[in-house]
């Protein structure tokens, strides 16, 4: 028959073992964290703060709009509208198009060809991202290349390269990607070789040209130079993700795509490719939950930003991942049902076990009650026995102390009597009768002996009851408590009550011992009783309890 104590012990032992196993597994996991796992955790944290980053961007946009509302000069307006274009370019393309069109009106109003070329290039790039390829192509073909500045010429080639890249991703025709790389070569020809853009495009060309070693070296060097959350870091990390995808290293692919996604989220870049790529690689690894999370985020970003080729790409993968996710959810639901059936059965068995245990505990309850009654009686007897033992111990202690002091005092007085006898005999022998008579008539001898007697009494008594003075004063009113002189152990009042503590309550005996008159002893006792803090009737009994141990 199992007792309740044994049952609790079994439960606590099981919980303790589970805690040890969990702690051990946690410690092992903490010591085995890979860079990929670290990036995954950071990405989840950043995704949780996505709204916070977006609020910061919207506050920045709001500030620019407020400044724009106050501007009057066309050139100042142009600069602020261009800032709005830059903020919306990778965030919300329709808004970016709107602000570039506003700048186009200003450029036309100012009749400035340079500004007109600038807004046309910007507008062509936005149209190609939005999937408006005909309009983008018409604008790019209508730009007079010979009138472009060196900086605008770089923007022009970049816009053409992006146009063919976006068109290729929308149509999935390889020749457009080839054309995109042709314009990248043109872009590299006009960019300064020391510029960061040149280095990034050079590494990109090496990557798409399957020169993986060169691309890896250049991209890793660039990644070290750009710190989070610089936007260029997202592009470089994404290219490294593509590189390791081609190499078949999925852990590094996830690591660098994760870095890219973290930077894009922190910069509120909705036109991003890393989340979609992460979803695909997780899908390949059969990590459906993660794949579904990232494809949902990528789809939401693409729809919000209105990047047509991103939306098309995500739409082609989303149904596949979503279907796999739904299948997994259904499998989890079926598994959960099985768990519920199992748990229900175990619950029934556990209920039966509890009923049996309850019946056993009920039988034991009466036995425990009987034992409790016996224990209470036994505790009472033990308390009485302890009190008797304490009284006997105290009595024996006092007797031992008194006996030892008694023999010591008797021996001392015998020595004194013998010395006195010898002194008297010597003076009689020397016929010093006058000196002997004078000495016998003097009271100094008696006073000295009494002082010694009282001193010995004080020492012996305080040795037996070291807290007597403090406890005695605690019985008196605060303003009436006794204070001893510097060389006093006990005074006359305290000696009277010290004798009472020793059991000598008779005033006659106290007077005889202290060589006081009976009236003097009576007056001392009455005087002290008038100073008592409590009732006078219990004072003597309280004195007799001084020094007893309290339990």
Steps between C-alpha positions, in 0.01 A plus 500: 500500500650833390489790748444863409860580598635233265271628222625860542858377511452314170348810333777734622771254392351484148478880473859532619627256237304682229652831613852353488442362150360836380787690658755266344344526156480878530865522603600275210296709255655822633849361442413378149353815348606547136515832308190386307306445826615836631379680186168312512440618858595857410272493195205387714569784745521756217176371346336558836611864483394551136218742589738699719747551210213593266376763746846659501500516119150652490606763753794589276270524196254712696779740596605542134138560394462768768813675378374471138170663595689810618726529193431749221810497279482235222861387550441444875181311424688289245759393758235403760294315238813310402549403867145370507572304181804341665298410812218343297711336227540169685199551727198588284557540127172675415582780746854522363359534146267775618784708651726450193215621278469807722872561451451455126257792503756713685780400258277594207406828674869581553577389141804314635609214267726345765215476750265372227744221414541421869125458568455299178767252609343475848153454353619232256653302788179522704282397202715191436467398870124554482475280187417789268766390254365673188498840668843436653645398162352804323648739760845339489509502121390864493788620722776665291807312622745751352359777723548307826761588759743229614292444815176487302658265251565253787137538610390445138691172461388386845136565409540300176669212685221492760235525226622187320553318832141574610367413156692172506362410842145576380526305173764244609685542166877457529588750225376791710737407783781495243399846383495617864862387541595687179374824653677409827824490301417845363431620853837367617673688215370837623526443877822598683685177577561611857130555570298257717235465227764390253628235742147370572412479129836340423434230762146456361637452147747241632217318680270486196799406286558195726834634621409403855844532661544858383143589593537345848824684574366839384160465672646391835739796490208736426286347777773571753510864391125560529351488848141433598260665416657658189266413204788381281567224756166336409593486129850359570368237746227398252759449225705284739185298569460439124869409477475231770175374347695432180769331709242282679584627850154550652619606848701789358220579257257537793754698699560767233139516384407550866751787530349657188145465631597651839648808332200539265254480792695754704496737199132421425585379148188337356662434161718214628595157369657341807176399678374314192835328454501400869152352461618289207811366670303411813242328279780294345613403853139400583480766772147591397414730793794730427440485125135599549592786735750654258293454183210675675726790598643519146150495346376776731805717423468450122129584497552805717793628293325406173812341351342299217779249432537431874124440528510264199792304647340474844165403346663207321654365823236599756236237405759220517631603842153580628377157391790330676433708808130408500590132464736528793237682705252223423756238598564692823125513566474124449797446726341733755179296487700184568671675787164612637365143483810373676484773760131433557570131560789583730279752681240230564767265631644780710152577638458136600842508665404818688174341618690198632758727657226713655342195657834393642567849630155507660582177687827651612333823611338339806830337595679836470234667716548237771875542475459877519298469824763270650778735387323796662473313830860386471616858430316616814673232709833585338447865587429417863802271515718768344381755759578260785844429351571869465398567863714209619791615287476854636465375859799268464702779345424738786578232757834426339591867483397564861686196628822604336468860619402382848813290538714783362354757743523263797860428422572875470333577834686214673823652370397841630406360847831318517691816408300697760572234763871512424494882518325497842738233633798700385377820666420311826847349490652845452275642777340746253176503693413863415540445125297182522222676691497788252483261203213299654300815567535625136213439247733521198563127503127423491439760223779359287368147539146613414624679187682184396191294576275726290753514219530120492121476507472744209760312297344159567147621433585681175693198388184292546266766355704726270189674359343569836553880497367543144195279558434666836506849343268381223235443769522864609375818340762646263553813709531296825761247390805453728843620400810360675811693588815430307650254757173335607384155400173514696361768732289451812167491313627250246648272774158481672334385179795277416427312823133481398612350167691237699180412685555704821179704514481547880594860584638391841748261341592762239560760776714254698709413196554858386528632863219748434209582726173329415346841425780588258438180303125565500548860380730385214248241386207745510705769323592268212145363468378857441728516196364181341380520139225238543298383799665504846345168606693298238830681551661246733397212270647684201826545695514125564470436121803714412768295327272210408526384136189587292371233260 
